């Protein structure tokens, strides 16, 4: 069992989670310069932590509102496409 204090992101939606949780998982499952996939980007917590740990990342998010949050939070370019 892992225990973490909650961590909020001012602009975020209801399902944010602590960066420490992501950090442990990213460190355990990857090495620097690997690519991390986040299929539910939300506010971009995983992308942010991956970058801080020297990983590249790719994320998907169906909500344009959440995509905007992730871009703002991570200050990164995003490719947007449709089907």
Secondary structure, DSSP 8 states (H G I E B T S, - for coil): ---------TT--TT---HHHHHHHHHHH--TT-EEEESS-TTSHHHHHHHHTT-EEEE--S-HHHHHHHHHHHT--------
